[in-house]
Amino acid sequence: MLDICPDAGRSQQGYAGDTKLSEGRVYPDAMVVFSNRRLGPGAELLVSREVASELLREVAAAAGPTAQARWEHELVSWLQRCAASGSTSIDVADIAWTPEHFERQRRFLVEAIQRAQGSSRHGRALTRWCGMIEAHPRESVSVGRRWQWPPSAVTL
């Protein structure tokens, strides 16, 4: 299938089941992109679905035992659901940060990622994702942001 990149105004060859992200890039559906759109297209990490699922489960497992606040428990649940959903992209802005607790929330997630790195086979990928979270600008956090649950996790 041929896709037109609206941002670049040019065509590029794509494949059925591709995922489009920043600047009209096309990635195979079997891959997951961890990104921070607020930082631009250079802040992306492309991994297989299996690796992404493993990373998310590892971080959730590292965060779970220290979770105390409601937001921390919700984050653990969100990470677990994203790991099981097969999502093709996860952006730092997808996290339901709150402006009044942003620094504490970011520190909680960064520390969980750092704990997960110790036993992970994918420490370098976790380091890269951690950097995206650490660099997330506080001014990008909006009041009233809600968790965006993966489609398979939505119930009626």
C-alpha positions as CSV (number, residue, x, y, z in Angstrom):
1,M,0.0,0.0,0.0
2,L,1.3,3.5,-0.8
3,D,0.9,6.2,1.9
4,I,1.1,9.9,1.5
5,C,3.0,11.6,4.3
6,P,0.9,14.7,4.9
7,D,3.7,16.5,6.8
8,A,6.3,15.9,4.2
9,G,4.0,16.1,1.1
10,R,5.7,13.0,-0.4
11,S,4.9,9.4,-0.8
12,Q,6.5,6.5,0.9
13,Q,6.0,2.8,0.6
14,G,4.1,1.2,3.5
15,Y,2.7,-2.1,4.3
16,A,-0.8,-3.2,5.5
17,G,-1.0,-3.1,9.2
18,D,1.7,-0.4,9.6
19,T,1.6,2.2,12.4
20,K,2.2,5.9,11.7
21,L,3.8,8.1,14.3
22,S,5.7,11.3,14.3
23,E,6.5,13.0,11.0
24,G,4.6,10.4,9.0
25,R,7.0,7.6,9.8
26,V,5.7,4.2,9.2
27,Y,6.6,1.2,11.4
28,P,5.6,-2.4,11.1
29,D,2.6,-3.5,13.2
30,A,4.7,-6.1,14.9
31,M,6.7,-3.2,16.6
32,V,5.9,-0.9,19.4
33,V,7.0,2.7,19.6
34,F,7.8,4.3,23.0
35,S,7.8,8.0,22.5
36,N,7.6,11.5,23.9
37,R,5.9,13.6,21.3
38,R,6.6,16.7,23.4
39,L,10.4,16.2,22.7
40,G,10.0,15.6,19.0
41,P,10.7,12.6,16.7
42,G,14.2,12.0,18.1
43,A,12.6,10.8,21.3
44,E,11.4,7.4,20.1
45,L,12.3,3.8,21.0
46,L,11.2,1.0,18.6
47,V,11.0,-2.5,20.0
48,S,9.2,-5.7,19.2
49,R,5.8,-6.3,20.8
50,E,7.3,-9.1,22.9
51,V,10.0,-6.8,24.3
52,A,7.5,-4.0,24.9
53,S,5.2,-6.3,26.8
54,E,8.1,-7.6,28.9
55,L,9.4,-4.0,29.6
56,L,5.9,-2.9,30.8
57,R,5.4,-6.0,32.9
58,E,8.8,-5.5,34.5
59,V,8.2,-1.9,35.4
60,A,4.7,-2.7,36.7
61,A,6.2,-5.5,38.9
62,A,8.9,-3.1,40.2
63,A,6.4,-0.4,40.9
64,G,3.7,-2.5,42.5
65,P,5.3,-3.2,45.9
66,T,6.0,0.5,46.5
67,A,2.7,1.9,45.2
68,Q,0.8,3.7,48.0
69,A,-1.1,6.6,46.4
70,R,-4.2,6.0,44.2
71,W,-2.3,7.3,41.2
72,E,0.6,4.9,41.7
73,H,-1.8,1.9,41.8
74,E,-3.6,3.2,38.7
75,L,-0.2,3.5,37.0
76,V,0.7,-0.1,37.8
77,S,-2.7,-1.3,36.5
78,W,-2.3,0.8,33.3
79,L,1.2,-0.6,32.7
80,Q,-0.1,-4.2,33.1
81,R,-3.0,-3.5,30.7
82,C,-0.8,-1.9,28.1
83,A,1.5,-4.9,28.3
84,A,-1.4,-7.3,27.7
85,S,-3.1,-5.2,25.0
86,G,-0.6,-5.3,22.2
87,S,-0.7,-1.5,21.7
88,T,1.5,-0.3,18.9
89,S,2.5,3.0,20.6
90,I,3.0,4.3,24.1
91,D,3.7,8.0,24.6
92,V,4.8,9.6,27.8
93,A,1.9,12.0,27.5
94,D,-0.5,8.9,27.6
95,I,0.3,8.7,31.3
96,A,-2.4,10.5,33.4
97,W,0.0,12.9,35.1
98,T,-1.5,15.5,37.5
99,P,0.1,19.0,37.6
100,E,0.1,19.3,41.4
101,H,1.9,15.9,41.9
102,F,3.9,15.7,38.6
103,E,7.3,15.7,40.2
104,R,6.5,13.0,42.7
105,Q,4.7,10.9,40.1
106,R,7.6,11.2,37.6
107,R,10.0,10.2,40.4
108,F,7.9,7.2,41.3
109,L,7.9,5.9,37.7
110,V,11.6,6.7,37.1
111,E,12.6,4.8,40.3
112,A,10.4,1.8,39.2
113,I,12.1,1.7,35.9
114,Q,15.5,1.9,37.5
115,R,14.6,-1.0,39.8
116,A,13.4,-3.0,36.8
117,Q,16.7,-2.4,35.0
118,G,18.6,-4.5,37.5
119,S,17.0,-7.8,36.4
120,S,15.9,-6.9,32.9
121,R,17.4,-8.4,29.7
122,H,16.5,-5.1,28.1
123,G,18.3,-2.6,30.4
124,R,19.3,-0.3,27.6
125,A,15.8,0.0,26.3
126,L,14.6,0.8,29.8
127,T,17.3,3.4,30.1
128,R,16.1,5.1,26.9
129,W,12.5,5.1,28.0
130,C,13.5,6.4,31.5
131,G,15.3,9.3,29.8
132,M,12.1,10.2,27.9
133,I,10.2,10.3,31.1
134,E,12.8,12.3,32.9
135,A,12.8,14.9,30.1
136,H,9.0,15.2,29.9
137,P,8.3,18.9,30.4
138,R,6.1,19.8,33.4
139,E,4.3,22.4,31.3
140,S,2.9,19.6,29.1
141,V,0.9,18.2,31.9
142,S,-2.8,19.3,31.7
143,V,-5.4,19.5,34.4
144,G,-8.0,16.7,34.3
145,R,-5.9,14.3,32.2
146,R,-7.5,10.8,32.5
147,W,-6.0,7.4,31.9
148,Q,-6.4,6.2,28.3
149,W,-7.0,2.5,28.7
150,P,-6.1,0.2,25.9
151,P,-9.1,-0.7,23.8
152,S,-9.1,-4.4,25.0
153,A,-9.3,-3.1,28.6
154,V,-12.5,-1.1,28.0
155,T,-15.7,-2.6,29.4
156,L,-19.2,-1.4,29.0
